[in-house]
């Protein structure tokens, strides 16, 4: 069964909501909403970076 992008993004959102709700209040300098947005964008950037590295690896080493 393939993991579609919508299922992946819904799981990502659920995990990030859980993580941002467990962060102590003193570490949330910008509030819950901005912390959630930051975590979401960071996770997407990391995934895109990994995808690009995998693509380059496949091109280089076939």
C-alpha positions in Angstrom: 0.0 0.0 0.0 1.5 3.3 -1.1 1.6 6.2 1.4 0.0 9.1 -0.4 1.0 12.7 0.2 -2.3 13.5 1.9 -2.0 10.7 4.4 1.6 11.6 5.1 0.7 15.3 5.6 -2.1 14.4 8.0 0.2 12.2 10.1 2.8 14.9 10.0 0.3 17.5 11.2 -0.9 15.1 14.0 2.7 14.5 15.2 3.6 18.2 15.1 0.5 19.1 17.0 1.5 16.6 19.7 5.1 17.8 19.8 4.2 21.5 19.9 1.7 20.9 22.7 4.3 19.1 24.8 6.9 21.9 24.5 7.1 23.8 27.8 5.6 27.3 27.8 9.0 29.0 28.5 10.4 27.7 25.2 7.5 29.0 23.1 8.7 32.6 22.6 6.4 33.1 19.6 3.3 31.1 20.8 1.9 27.8 19.8 0.7 28.8 16.3 4.0 30.1 15.1 5.9 27.2 16.7 3.6 24.8 14.9 4.1 26.6 11.6 7.9 26.6 12.2 8.0 22.9 13.0 5.8 22.1 9.9 8.0 24.1 7.5 11.2 22.6 9.0 9.8 19.1 8.6 8.9 19.8 5.0 12.3 21.3 4.2 14.1 18.3 5.7 11.9 15.9 3.7 12.5 17.8 0.5 16.2 17.8 1.2 16.2 14.1 1.8 14.3 13.6 -1.5 16.8 15.6 -3.4 19.7 13.8 -1.9 18.2 10.5 -2.8 17.5 11.7 -6.3 21.1 12.8 -6.7 22.4 9.6 -5.2 20.4 7.6 -7.7 21.6 9.7 -10.6 25.3 9.4 -9.5 25.3 5.8 -8.6 22.5 4.5 -10.8 
